[in-house]
Amino acid sequence: MRLGKDTASLTNYGLSGTNGQPTPEPGMGVTLLHWTDRHAGTITRVSPSGKTLWFRNDREIRTDDNGMSECQQYRFEVDPDAPERKATLKTDGAWYVVQGPRLRLGERDAYYDFSF
């Protein structure tokens, strides 16, 4: 299988698909799908066409004591001071951050890959 140019993680690649993504709305959680890491954010506004959204990264607070482990748990807080970022819906049905990774709408998730 050939993964996308924007992710090397099978999990992130699967999450970046278009099936089951809800219609974006302000206050909805998002997950930024990086190469292998994931980061949480919150939608701040949506264009009238529904094809552009803006979001801010959330504060991610690790709540487990597992150290450098794949078993990670986080809680998230909206960060009103984070810079606003833009994402657009492409013809392939996926959301892409302008100069950044894909987005998964409707949920917040975080993961740090300690192997890099």
TIBA-962405 format. One record per residue: residue number from 1; x, y, z of N, C-alpha, C, O in turn; residue in one letter. Coordinates in steps of 0.2 Angstrom, whole numbers, always signed. Example, Ala and Ser with C-alpha at 12.3 -4.5 7.8 and 13.67 -1.06 7.14 Angstrom:
// TIBA-962405
<node lumro="1" n_c1="+66" n_c2="-28" n_c3="+39" ca_c1="+62" ca_c2="-22" ca_c3="+39" c_c1="+66" c_c2="-16" c_c3="+39" o_c1="+71" o_c2="-17" o_c3="+42" zaba="A"/>
<node lumro="2" n_c1="+64" n_c2="-11" n_c3="+35" ca_c1="+68" ca_c2="-5" ca_c3="+36" c_c1="+64" c_c2="+0" c_c3="+39" o_c1="+67" o_c2="+6" o_c3="+40" zaba="S"/>
***
This chain:
// TIBA-962405
<node lumro="1" n_c1="+4" n_c2="-6" n_c3="+0" ca_c1="+0" ca_c2="+0" ca_c3="+0" c_c1="+4" c_c2="+6" c_c3="+0" o_c1="+9" o_c2="+6" o_c3="+3" zaba="M"/>
<node lumro="2" n_c1="+3" n_c2="+11" n_c3="-4" ca_c1="+6" ca_c2="+17" ca_c3="-4" c_c1="+2" c_c2="+23" c_c3="+0" o_c1="-3" o_c2="+24" o_c3="-2" zaba="R"/>
<node lumro="3" n_c1="+5" n_c2="+25" n_c3="+5" ca_c1="+2" ca_c2="+30" ca_c3="+9" c_c1="+3" c_c2="+37" c_c3="+6" o_c1="+7" o_c2="+38" o_c3="+1" zaba="L"/>
<node lumro="4" n_c1="-2" n_c2="+42" n_c3="+8" ca_c1="-1" ca_c2="+49" ca_c3="+5" c_c1="+5" c_c2="+52" c_c3="+6" o_c1="+9" o_c2="+50" o_c3="+11" zaba="G"/>
<node lumro="5" n_c1="+6" n_c2="+57" n_c3="+3" ca_c1="+13" ca_c2="+61" ca_c3="+3" c_c1="+13" c_c2="+65" c_c3="+10" o_c1="+18" o_c2="+67" o_c3="+12" zaba="K"/>
<node lumro="6" n_c1="+7" n_c2="+66" n_c3="+13" ca_c1="+7" ca_c2="+70" ca_c3="+19" c_c1="+6" c_c2="+66" c_c3="+26" o_c1="+6" o_c2="+68" o_c3="+31" zaba="D"/>
<node lumro="7" n_c1="+7" n_c2="+59" n_c3="+25" ca_c1="+7" ca_c2="+55" ca_c3="+31" c_c1="+10" c_c2="+48" c_c3="+30" o_c1="+10" o_c2="+45" o_c3="+25" zaba="T"/>
<node lumro="8" n_c1="+14" n_c2="+46" n_c3="+35" ca_c1="+17" ca_c2="+39" ca_c3="+35" c_c1="+14" c_c2="+34" c_c3="+40" o_c1="+16" o_c2="+29" o_c3="+40" zaba="A"/>
<node lumro="9" n_c1="+9" n_c2="+37" n_c3="+43" ca_c1="+5" ca_c2="+32" ca_c3="+48" c_c1="-1" c_c2="+29" c_c3="+45" o_c1="-5" o_c2="+33" o_c3="+42" zaba="S"/>
<node lumro="10" n_c1="-2" n_c2="+23" n_c3="+45" ca_c1="-8" ca_c2="+20" ca_c3="+43" c_c1="-14" c_c2="+22" c_c3="+47" o_c1="-19" o_c2="+23" o_c3="+43" zaba="L"/>
<node lumro="11" n_c1="-13" n_c2="+23" n_c3="+53" ca_c1="-19" ca_c2="+26" ca_c3="+57" c_c1="-21" c_c2="+33" c_c3="+54" o_c1="-27" o_c2="+34" o_c3="+53" zaba="T"/>
<node lumro="12" n_c1="-16" n_c2="+38" n_c3="+53" ca_c1="-17" ca_c2="+44" ca_c3="+51" c_c1="-20" c_c2="+44" c_c3="+44" o_c1="-25" o_c2="+48" o_c3="+42" zaba="N"/>
<node lumro="13" n_c1="-18" n_c2="+40" n_c3="+40" ca_c1="-20" ca_c2="+39" ca_c3="+33" c_c1="-28" c_c2="+37" c_c3="+33" o_c1="-32" o_c2="+40" o_c3="+29" zaba="Y"/>
<node lumro="14" n_c1="-29" n_c2="+32" n_c3="+37" ca_c1="-36" ca_c2="+30" ca_c3="+38" c_c1="-41" c_c2="+35" c_c3="+40" o_c1="-46" o_c2="+36" o_c3="+38" zaba="G"/>
<node lumro="15" n_c1="-38" n_c2="+39" n_c3="+45" ca_c1="-42" ca_c2="+45" ca_c3="+48" c_c1="-43" c_c2="+50" c_c3="+43" o_c1="-48" o_c2="+54" o_c3="+44" zaba="L"/>
<node lumro="16" n_c1="-39" n_c2="+51" n_c3="+38" ca_c1="-39" ca_c2="+57" ca_c3="+34" c_c1="-45" c_c2="+56" c_c3="+28" o_c1="-46" o_c2="+60" o_c3="+24" zaba="S"/>
<node lumro="17" n_c1="-48" n_c2="+50" n_c3="+28" ca_c1="-52" ca_c2="+49" ca_c3="+23" c_c1="-59" c_c2="+53" c_c3="+23" o_c1="-59" o_c2="+57" o_c3="+28" zaba="G"/>
<node lumro="18" n_c1="-63" n_c2="+52" n_c3="+19" ca_c1="-69" ca_c2="+57" ca_c3="+18" c_c1="-75" c_c2="+53" c_c3="+21" o_c1="-80" o_c2="+57" o_c3="+23" zaba="T"/>
<node lumro="19" n_c1="-75" n_c2="+47" n_c3="+22" ca_c1="-81" ca_c2="+44" ca_c3="+25" c_c1="-83" c_c2="+46" c_c3="+32" o_c1="-78" o_c2="+45" o_c3="+36" zaba="N"/>
<node lumro="20" n_c1="-89" n_c2="+48" n_c3="+33" ca_c1="-91" ca_c2="+49" ca_c3="+40" c_c1="-89" c_c2="+56" c_c3="+43" o_c1="-90" o_c2="+57" o_c3="+49" zaba="G"/>
<node lumro="21" n_c1="-86" n_c2="+60" n_c3="+39" ca_c1="-84" ca_c2="+67" ca_c3="+41" c_c1="-90" c_c2="+71" c_c3="+41" o_c1="-94" o_c2="+72" o_c3="+37" zaba="Q"/>
<node lumro="22" n_c1="-92" n_c2="+74" n_c3="+47" ca_c1="-98" ca_c2="+78" ca_c3="+48" c_c1="-97" c_c2="+85" c_c3="+45" o_c1="-91" o_c2="+87" o_c3="+43" zaba="P"/>
<node lumro="23" n_c1="-102" n_c2="+89" n_c3="+44" ca_c1="-102" ca_c2="+96" ca_c3="+41" c_c1="-99" c_c2="+100" c_c3="+47" o_c1="-101" o_c2="+100" o_c3="+53" zaba="T"/>
<node lumro="24" n_c1="-94" n_c2="+104" n_c3="+45" ca_c1="-91" ca_c2="+108" ca_c3="+50" c_c1="-95" c_c2="+114" c_c3="+53" o_c1="-99" o_c2="+116" o_c3="+49" zaba="P"/>
<node lumro="25" n_c1="-94" n_c2="+115" n_c3="+59" ca_c1="-98" ca_c2="+120" ca_c3="+62" c_c1="-93" c_c2="+123" c_c3="+68" o_c1="-89" o_c2="+120" o_c3="+71" zaba="E"/>
<node lumro="26" n_c1="-94" n_c2="+130" n_c3="+70" ca_c1="-90" ca_c2="+133" ca_c3="+75" c_c1="-90" c_c2="+129" c_c3="+81" o_c1="-96" o_c2="+127" o_c3="+83" zaba="P"/>
<node lumro="27" n_c1="-85" n_c2="+128" n_c3="+85" ca_c1="-85" ca_c2="+124" ca_c3="+91" c_c1="-83" c_c2="+117" c_c3="+90" o_c1="-82" o_c2="+113" o_c3="+95" zaba="G"/>
<node lumro="28" n_c1="-84" n_c2="+114" n_c3="+84" ca_c1="-82" ca_c2="+107" ca_c3="+83" c_c1="-75" c_c2="+106" c_c3="+84" o_c1="-71" o_c2="+110" o_c3="+82" zaba="M"/>
<node lumro="29" n_c1="-73" n_c2="+100" n_c3="+86" ca_c1="-66" ca_c2="+98" ca_c3="+87" c_c1="-64" c_c2="+95" c_c3="+80" o_c1="-67" o_c2="+93" o_c3="+76" zaba="G"/>
<node lumro="30" n_c1="-57" n_c2="+96" n_c3="+79" ca_c1="-54" ca_c2="+93" ca_c3="+73" c_c1="-47" c_c2="+90" c_c3="+76" o_c1="-45" o_c2="+91" o_c3="+81" zaba="V"/>
<node lumro="31" n_c1="-45" n_c2="+85" n_c3="+72" ca_c1="-38" ca_c2="+82" ca_c3="+73" c_c1="-34" c_c2="+84" c_c3="+67" o_c1="-36" o_c2="+82" o_c3="+61" zaba="T"/>
<node lumro="32" n_c1="-28" n_c2="+87" n_c3="+68" ca_c1="-23" ca_c2="+88" ca_c3="+63" c_c1="-19" c_c2="+81" c_c3="+62" o_c1="-16" o_c2="+79" o_c3="+67" zaba="L"/>
<node lumro="33" n_c1="-19" n_c2="+79" n_c3="+56" ca_c1="-15" ca_c2="+72" ca_c3="+55" c_c1="-9" c_c2="+73" c_c3="+51" o_c1="-8" o_c2="+74" o_c3="+45" zaba="L"/>
<node lumro="34" n_c1="-4" n_c2="+74" n_c3="+55" ca_c1="+3" ca_c2="+75" ca_c3="+53" c_c1="+6" c_c2="+69" c_c3="+51" o_c1="+3" o_c2="+64" o_c3="+50" zaba="H"/>
<node lumro="35" n_c1="+13" n_c2="+69" n_c3="+49" ca_c1="+16" ca_c2="+63" ca_c3="+47" c_c1="+15" c_c2="+57" c_c3="+51" o_c1="+12" o_c2="+52" o_c3="+48" zaba="W"/>
<node lumro="36" n_c1="+16" n_c2="+57" n_c3="+57" ca_c1="+14" ca_c2="+51" ca_c3="+62" c_c1="+10" c_c2="+54" c_c3="+68" o_c1="+7" o_c2="+50" o_c3="+71" zaba="T"/>
<node lumro="37" n_c1="+11" n_c2="+60" n_c3="+70" ca_c1="+8" ca_c2="+64" ca_c3="+75" c_c1="+1" c_c2="+66" c_c3="+74" o_c1="-1" o_c2="+67" o_c3="+68" zaba="D"/>
<node lumro="38" n_c1="-3" n_c2="+67" n_c3="+79" ca_c1="-9" ca_c2="+70" ca_c3="+79" c_c1="-10" c_c2="+76" c_c3="+84" o_c1="-7" o_c2="+75" o_c3="+89" zaba="R"/>
<node lumro="39" n_c1="-13" n_c2="+81" n_c3="+82" ca_c1="-14" ca_c2="+87" ca_c3="+86" c_c1="-22" c_c2="+89" c_c3="+86" o_c1="-25" o_c2="+89" o_c3="+81" zaba="H"/>
<node lumro="40" n_c1="-24" n_c2="+91" n_c3="+92" ca_c1="-31" ca_c2="+93" ca_c3="+92" c_c1="-32" c_c2="+101" c_c3="+91" o_c1="-28" o_c2="+105" o_c3="+92" zaba="A"/>
<node lumro="41" n_c1="-38" n_c2="+103" n_c3="+88" ca_c1="-40" ca_c2="+110" ca_c3="+87" c_c1="-48" c_c2="+110" c_c3="+88" o_c1="-51" o_c2="+106" o_c3="+89" zaba="G"/>
<node lumro="42" n_c1="-50" n_c2="+117" n_c3="+87" ca_c1="-57" ca_c2="+119" ca_c3="+87" c_c1="-58" c_c2="+123" c_c3="+82" o_c1="-55" o_c2="+128" o_c3="+81" zaba="T"/>
<node lumro="43" n_c1="-64" n_c2="+122" n_c3="+78" ca_c1="-66" ca_c2="+126" ca_c3="+73" c_c1="-69" c_c2="+133" c_c3="+76" o_c1="-73" o_c2="+133" o_c3="+80" zaba="I"/>
<node lumro="44" n_c1="-66" n_c2="+138" n_c3="+73" ca_c1="-69" ca_c2="+145" ca_c3="+75" c_c1="-74" c_c2="+148" c_c3="+71" o_c1="-78" o_c2="+152" o_c3="+73" zaba="T"/>
<node lumro="45" n_c1="-74" n_c2="+146" n_c3="+64" ca_c1="-79" ca_c2="+149" ca_c3="+59" c_c1="-78" c_c2="+145" c_c3="+53" o_c1="-74" o_c2="+141" o_c3="+51" zaba="R"/>
<node lumro="46" n_c1="-84" n_c2="+145" n_c3="+49" ca_c1="-85" ca_c2="+142" ca_c3="+43" c_c1="-87" c_c2="+147" c_c3="+38" o_c1="-92" o_c2="+151" o_c3="+39" zaba="V"/>
<node lumro="47" n_c1="-85" n_c2="+146" n_c3="+32" ca_c1="-87" ca_c2="+150" ca_c3="+26" c_c1="-94" c_c2="+149" c_c3="+24" o_c1="-97" o_c2="+143" o_c3="+26" zaba="S"/>
<node lumro="48" n_c1="-98" n_c2="+154" n_c3="+21" ca_c1="-105" ca_c2="+152" ca_c3="+19" c_c1="-106" c_c2="+146" c_c3="+15" o_c1="-111" o_c2="+143" o_c3="+15" zaba="P"/>
<node lumro="49" n_c1="-101" n_c2="+145" n_c3="+11" ca_c1="-101" ca_c2="+139" ca_c3="+6" c_c1="-100" c_c2="+133" c_c3="+9" o_c1="-102" o_c2="+127" o_c3="+7" zaba="S"/>
<node lumro="50" n_c1="-97" n_c2="+133" n_c3="+15" ca_c1="-95" ca_c2="+127" ca_c3="+19" c_c1="-89" c_c2="+123" c_c3="+17" o_c1="-88" o_c2="+118" o_c3="+19" zaba="G"/>
<node lumro="51" n_c1="-85" n_c2="+126" n_c3="+12" ca_c1="-79" ca_c2="+123" ca_c3="+9" c_c1="-73" c_c2="+126" c_c3="+12" o_c1="-68" o_c2="+124" o_c3="+10" zaba="K"/>
<node lumro="52" n_c1="-73" n_c2="+131" n_c3="+17" ca_c1="-67" ca_c2="+133" ca_c3="+20" c_c1="-69" c_c2="+134" c_c3="+27" o_c1="-75" o_c2="+136" o_c3="+29" zaba="T"/>
<node lumro="53" n_c1="-64" n_c2="+132" n_c3="+32" ca_c1="-65" ca_c2="+133" ca_c3="+39" c_c1="-59" c_c2="+136" c_c3="+42" o_c1="-54" o_c2="+136" o_c3="+39" zaba="L"/>
<node lumro="54" n_c1="-60" n_c2="+139" n_c3="+48" ca_c1="-54" ca_c2="+142" ca_c3="+51" c_c1="-54" c_c2="+138" c_c3="+58" o_c1="-60" o_c2="+137" o_c3="+61" zaba="W"/>
<node lumro="55" n_c1="-48" n_c2="+137" n_c3="+61" ca_c1="-48" ca_c2="+133" ca_c3="+67" c_c1="-42" c_c2="+136" c_c3="+71" o_c1="-37" o_c2="+139" o_c3="+68" zaba="F"/>
<node lumro="56" n_c1="-42" n_c2="+134" n_c3="+78" ca_c1="-36" ca_c2="+136" ca_c3="+82" c_c1="-34" c_c2="+129" c_c3="+85" o_c1="-38" o_c2="+125" o_c3="+87" zaba="R"/>
<node lumro="57" n_c1="-27" n_c2="+128" n_c3="+86" ca_c1="-25" ca_c2="+122" ca_c3="+89" c_c1="-27" c_c2="+123" c_c3="+97" o_c1="-27" o_c2="+128" o_c3="+99" zaba="N"/>
<node lumro="58" n_c1="-28" n_c2="+117" n_c3="+100" ca_c1="-30" ca_c2="+117" ca_c3="+107" c_c1="-24" c_c2="+116" c_c3="+111" o_c1="-19" o_c2="+114" o_c3="+108" zaba="D"/>
<node lumro="59" n_c1="-25" n_c2="+117" n_c3="+117" ca_c1="-19" ca_c2="+115" ca_c3="+122" c_c1="-20" c_c2="+108" c_c3="+123" o_c1="-26" o_c2="+105" o_c3="+125" zaba="R"/>
<node lumro="60" n_c1="-15" n_c2="+104" n_c3="+123" ca_c1="-15" ca_c2="+97" ca_c3="+124" c_c1="-12" c_c2="+95" c_c3="+131" o_c1="-6" o_c2="+96" o_c3="+131" zaba="E"/>
<node lumro="61" n_c1="-15" n_c2="+92" n_c3="+136" ca_c1="-12" ca_c2="+91" ca_c3="+142" c_c1="-12" c_c2="+83" c_c3="+143" o_c1="-18" o_c2="+80" o_c3="+143" zaba="I"/>
<node lumro="62" n_c1="-7" n_c2="+81" n_c3="+144" ca_c1="-6" ca_c2="+73" ca_c3="+144" c_c1="-8" c_c2="+71" c_c3="+151" o_c1="-6" o_c2="+74" o_c3="+156" zaba="R"/>
<node lumro="63" n_c1="-12" n_c2="+66" n_c3="+152" ca_c1="-15" ca_c2="+64" ca_c3="+158" c_c1="-13" c_c2="+58" c_c3="+161" o_c1="-15" o_c2="+55" o_c3="+166" zaba="T"/>
<node lumro="64" n_c1="-9" n_c2="+54" n_c3="+157" ca_c1="-7" ca_c2="+47" ca_c3="+159" c_c1="+0" c_c2="+48" c_c3="+162" o_c1="+3" o_c2="+53" o_c3="+161" zaba="D"/>
<node lumro="65" n_c1="+3" n_c2="+43" n_c3="+164" ca_c1="+9" ca_c2="+42" ca_c3="+167" c_c1="+14" c_c2="+37" c_c3="+164" o_c1="+18" o_c2="+34" o_c3="+167" zaba="D"/>
<node lumro="66" n_c1="+12" n_c2="+36" n_c3="+157" ca_c1="+16" ca_c2="+31" ca_c3="+153" c_c1="+22" c_c2="+33" c_c3="+150" o_c1="+25" o_c2="+28" o_c3="+147" zaba="N"/>
<node lumro="67" n_c1="+24" n_c2="+39" n_c3="+151" ca_c1="+31" ca_c2="+41" ca_c3="+148" c_c1="+31" c_c2="+40" c_c3="+141" o_c1="+26" o_c2="+42" o_c3="+137" zaba="G"/>
<node lumro="68" n_c1="+37" n_c2="+38" n_c3="+138" ca_c1="+38" ca_c2="+37" ca_c3="+131" c_c1="+34" c_c2="+31" c_c3="+128" o_c1="+38" o_c2="+26" o_c3="+126" zaba="M"/>
<node lumro="69" n_c1="+28" n_c2="+31" n_c3="+128" ca_c1="+24" ca_c2="+25" ca_c3="+126" c_c1="+19" c_c2="+27" c_c3="+121" o_c1="+17" o_c2="+33" o_c3="+120" zaba="S"/>
<node lumro="70" n_c1="+17" n_c2="+22" n_c3="+118" ca_c1="+11" ca_c2="+23" ca_c3="+113" c_c1="+4" c_c2="+24" c_c3="+116" o_c1="+0" o_c2="+26" o_c3="+113" zaba="E"/>
<node lumro="71" n_c1="+4" n_c2="+22" n_c3="+122" ca_c1="-2" ca_c2="+22" ca_c3="+126" c_c1="-2" c_c2="+29" c_c3="+129" o_c1="+1" o_c2="+30" o_c3="+135" zaba="C"/>
<node lumro="72" n_c1="-6" n_c2="+34" n_c3="+126" ca_c1="-6" ca_c2="+41" ca_c3="+128" c_c1="-13" c_c2="+43" c_c3="+129" o_c1="-17" o_c2="+41" o_c3="+125" zaba="Q"/>
<node lumro="73" n_c1="-14" n_c2="+47" n_c3="+134" ca_c1="-21" ca_c2="+50" ca_c3="+135" c_c1="-20" c_c2="+57" c_c3="+136" o_c1="-15" o_c2="+60" o_c3="+140" zaba="Q"/>
<node lumro="74" n_c1="-25" n_c2="+61" n_c3="+134" ca_c1="-24" ca_c2="+69" ca_c3="+134" c_c1="-31" c_c2="+71" c_c3="+136" o_c1="-36" o_c2="+68" o_c3="+135" zaba="Y"/>
<node lumro="75" n_c1="-31" n_c2="+77" n_c3="+139" ca_c1="-37" ca_c2="+81" ca_c3="+139" c_c1="-35" c_c2="+88" c_c3="+135" o_c1="-30" o_c2="+90" o_c3="+134" zaba="R"/>
<node lumro="76" n_c1="-41" n_c2="+91" n_c3="+133" ca_c1="-40" ca_c2="+97" ca_c3="+128" c_c1="-43" c_c2="+103" c_c3="+131" o_c1="-49" o_c2="+102" o_c3="+134" zaba="F"/>
<node lumro="77" n_c1="-40" n_c2="+108" n_c3="+130" ca_c1="-43" ca_c2="+115" ca_c3="+131" c_c1="-42" c_c2="+119" c_c3="+125" o_c1="-37" o_c2="+120" o_c3="+122" zaba="E"/>
<node lumro="78" n_c1="-48" n_c2="+123" n_c3="+124" ca_c1="-48" ca_c2="+128" ca_c3="+119" c_c1="-43" c_c2="+133" c_c3="+120" o_c1="-42" o_c2="+136" o_c3="+126" zaba="V"/>
<node lumro="79" n_c1="-39" n_c2="+135" n_c3="+116" ca_c1="-33" ca_c2="+140" ca_c3="+117" c_c1="-35" c_c2="+147" c_c3="+113" o_c1="-34" o_c2="+147" o_c3="+107" zaba="D"/>
<node lumro="80" n_c1="-39" n_c2="+152" n_c3="+116" ca_c1="-41" ca_c2="+158" ca_c3="+112" c_c1="-35" c_c2="+162" c_c3="+109" o_c1="-36" o_c2="+166" o_c3="+105" zaba="P"/>
<node lumro="81" n_c1="-29" n_c2="+161" n_c3="+112" ca_c1="-23" ca_c2="+164" ca_c3="+110" c_c1="-19" c_c2="+161" c_c3="+104" o_c1="-15" o_c2="+164" o_c3="+101" zaba="D"/>
<node lumro="82" n_c1="-21" n_c2="+155" n_c3="+102" ca_c1="-18" ca_c2="+152" ca_c3="+97" c_c1="-19" c_c2="+155" c_c3="+90" o_c1="-25" o_c2="+158" o_c3="+89" zaba="A"/>
<node lumro="83" n_c1="-15" n_c2="+155" n_c3="+85" ca_c1="-16" ca_c2="+159" ca_c3="+79" c_c1="-22" c_c2="+155" c_c3="+75" o_c1="-22" o_c2="+148" o_c3="+76" zaba="P"/>
<node lumro="84" n_c1="-26" n_c2="+158" n_c3="+72" ca_c1="-31" ca_c2="+155" ca_c3="+68" c_c1="-28" c_c2="+152" c_c3="+61" o_c1="-24" o_c2="+156" o_c3="+58" zaba="E"/>
<node lumro="85" n_c1="-30" n_c2="+146" n_c3="+60" ca_c1="-27" ca_c2="+143" ca_c3="+53" c_c1="-33" c_c2="+141" c_c3="+49" o_c1="-39" o_c2="+141" o_c3="+51" zaba="R"/>
<node lumro="86" n_c1="-32" n_c2="+141" n_c3="+42" ca_c1="-37" ca_c2="+140" ca_c3="+37" c_c1="-36" c_c2="+133" c_c3="+34" o_c1="-31" o_c2="+130" o_c3="+33" zaba="K"/>
<node lumro="87" n_c1="-42" n_c2="+130" n_c3="+33" ca_c1="-42" ca_c2="+123" ca_c3="+30" c_c1="-48" c_c2="+123" c_c3="+24" o_c1="-53" o_c2="+127" o_c3="+25" zaba="A"/>
<node lumro="88" n_c1="-46" n_c2="+120" n_c3="+19" ca_c1="-51" ca_c2="+120" ca_c3="+13" c_c1="-53" c_c2="+112" c_c3="+11" o_c1="-49" o_c2="+108" o_c3="+12" zaba="T"/>
<node lumro="89" n_c1="-59" n_c2="+112" n_c3="+9" ca_c1="-62" ca_c2="+105" ca_c3="+6" c_c1="-60" c_c2="+105" c_c3="-1" o_c1="-61" o_c2="+109" o_c3="-5" zaba="L"/>
<node lumro="90" n_c1="-56" n_c2="+99" n_c3="-2" ca_c1="-53" ca_c2="+98" ca_c3="-9" c_c1="-58" c_c2="+94" c_c3="-13" o_c1="-63" o_c2="+91" o_c3="-10" zaba="K"/>
<node lumro="91" n_c1="-57" n_c2="+93" n_c3="-19" ca_c1="-61" ca_c2="+89" ca_c3="-24" c_c1="-61" c_c2="+81" c_c3="-22" o_c1="-66" o_c2="+78" o_c3="-24" zaba="T"/>
<node lumro="92" n_c1="-56" n_c2="+79" n_c3="-18" ca_c1="-56" ca_c2="+72" ca_c3="-16" c_c1="-60" c_c2="+71" c_c3="-10" o_c1="-60" o_c2="+65" o_c3="-8" zaba="D"/>
<node lumro="93" n_c1="-63" n_c2="+76" n_c3="-7" ca_c1="-67" ca_c2="+76" ca_c3="-2" c_c1="-64" c_c2="+76" c_c3="+5" o_c1="-67" o_c2="+76" o_c3="+10" zaba="G"/>
<node lumro="94" n_c1="-57" n_c2="+77" n_c3="+5" ca_c1="-53" ca_c2="+78" ca_c3="+11" c_c1="-52" c_c2="+85" c_c3="+13" o_c1="-52" o_c2="+89" o_c3="+8" zaba="A"/>
<node lumro="95" n_c1="-51" n_c2="+87" n_c3="+19" ca_c1="-50" ca_c2="+93" ca_c3="+22" c_c1="-42" c_c2="+94" c_c3="+22" o_c1="-39" o_c2="+90" o_c3="+25" zaba="W"/>
<node lumro="96" n_c1="-40" n_c2="+99" n_c3="+19" ca_c1="-32" ca_c2="+101" ca_c3="+20" c_c1="-31" c_c2="+107" c_c3="+23" o_c1="-34" o_c2="+112" o_c3="+21" zaba="Y"/>
<node lumro="97" n_c1="-27" n_c2="+108" n_c3="+28" ca_c1="-24" ca_c2="+114" ca_c3="+31" c_c1="-20" c_c2="+117" c_c3="+26" o_c1="-16" o_c2="+114" o_c3="+22" zaba="V"/>
<node lumro="98" n_c1="-21" n_c2="+124" n_c3="+25" ca_c1="-17" ca_c2="+128" ca_c3="+20" c_c1="-10" c_c2="+128" c_c3="+23" o_c1="-8" o_c2="+129" o_c3="+29" zaba="V"/>
<node lumro="99" n_c1="-5" n_c2="+125" n_c3="+19" ca_c1="+2" ca_c2="+124" ca_c3="+21" c_c1="+2" c_c2="+120" c_c3="+27" o_c1="+6" o_c2="+121" o_c3="+31" zaba="Q"/>
<node lumro="100" n_c1="-1" n_c2="+114" n_c3="+26" ca_c1="-1" ca_c2="+109" ca_c3="+32" c_c1="-4" c_c2="+103" c_c3="+31" o_c1="-5" o_c2="+101" o_c3="+25" zaba="G"/>
<node lumro="101" n_c1="-6" n_c2="+99" n_c3="+36" ca_c1="-8" ca_c2="+92" ca_c3="+35" c_c1="-16" c_c2="+92" c_c3="+33" o_c1="-19" o_c2="+97" o_c3="+33" zaba="P"/>
<node lumro="102" n_c1="-18" n_c2="+86" n_c3="+33" ca_c1="-25" ca_c2="+85" ca_c3="+32" c_c1="-29" c_c2="+85" c_c3="+39" o_c1="-25" o_c2="+85" o_c3="+44" zaba="R"/>
<node lumro="103" n_c1="-35" n_c2="+86" n_c3="+39" ca_c1="-39" ca_c2="+87" ca_c3="+45" c_c1="-44" c_c2="+81" c_c3="+46" o_c1="-47" o_c2="+79" o_c3="+40" zaba="L"/>
<node lumro="104" n_c1="-46" n_c2="+79" n_c3="+51" ca_c1="-51" ca_c2="+75" ca_c3="+53" c_c1="-56" c_c2="+79" c_c3="+57" o_c1="-55" o_c2="+81" o_c3="+62" zaba="R"/>
<node lumro="105" n_c1="-63" n_c2="+79" n_c3="+55" ca_c1="-68" ca_c2="+83" ca_c3="+58" c_c1="-71" c_c2="+79" c_c3="+63" o_c1="-72" o_c2="+73" o_c3="+62" zaba="L"/>
<node lumro="106" n_c1="-74" n_c2="+83" n_c3="+68" ca_c1="-79" ca_c2="+80" ca_c3="+73" c_c1="-75" c_c2="+77" c_c3="+79" o_c1="-79" o_c2="+74" o_c3="+83" zaba="G"/>
<node lumro="107" n_c1="-69" n_c2="+77" n_c3="+80" ca_c1="-66" ca_c2="+74" ca_c3="+85" c_c1="-59" c_c2="+77" c_c3="+87" o_c1="-56" o_c2="+79" o_c3="+82" zaba="E"/>
<node lumro="108" n_c1="-57" n_c2="+77" n_c3="+93" ca_c1="-51" ca_c2="+79" ca_c3="+95" c_c1="-46" c_c2="+73" c_c3="+97" o_c1="-49" o_c2="+69" o_c3="+101" zaba="R"/>
<node lumro="109" n_c1="-40" n_c2="+73" n_c3="+95" ca_c1="-36" ca_c2="+67" ca_c3="+96" c_c1="-29" c_c2="+70" c_c3="+96" o_c1="-27" o_c2="+75" o_c3="+93" zaba="D"/>
<node lumro="110" n_c1="-24" n_c2="+67" n_c3="+100" ca_c1="-17" ca_c2="+69" ca_c3="+101" c_c1="-13" c_c2="+63" c_c3="+101" o_c1="-15" o_c2="+58" o_c3="+104" zaba="A"/>
<node lumro="111" n_c1="-7" n_c2="+63" n_c3="+98" ca_c1="-3" ca_c2="+57" ca_c3="+99" c_c1="+4" c_c2="+60" c_c3="+97" o_c1="+5" o_c2="+63" o_c3="+92" zaba="Y"/>
<node lumro="112" n_c1="+9" n_c2="+58" n_c3="+101" ca_c1="+16" ca_c2="+60" ca_c3="+99" c_c1="+20" c_c2="+54" c_c3="+98" o_c1="+20" o_c2="+49" o_c3="+102" zaba="Y"/>
<node lumro="113" n_c1="+23" n_c2="+53" n_c3="+92" ca_c1="+27" ca_c2="+47" ca_c3="+90" c_c1="+34" c_c2="+48" c_c3="+93" o_c1="+38" o_c2="+52" o_c3="+90" zaba="D"/>
<node lumro="114" n_c1="+36" n_c2="+45" n_c3="+98" ca_c1="+43" ca_c2="+46" ca_c3="+101" c_c1="+48" c_c2="+42" c_c3="+97" o_c1="+54" o_c2="+43" o_c3="+98" zaba="F"/>
<node lumro="115" n_c1="+46" n_c2="+39" n_c3="+92" ca_c1="+52" ca_c2="+35" ca_c3="+88" c_c1="+55" c_c2="+40" c_c3="+83" o_c1="+60" o_c2="+38" o_c3="+79" zaba="S"/>
<node lumro="116" n_c1="+53" n_c2="+46" n_c3="+82" ca_c1="+56" ca_c2="+51" ca_c3="+77" c_c1="+60" c_c2="+56" c_c3="+81" o_c1="+63" o_c2="+60" o_c3="+78" zaba="F"/>
***
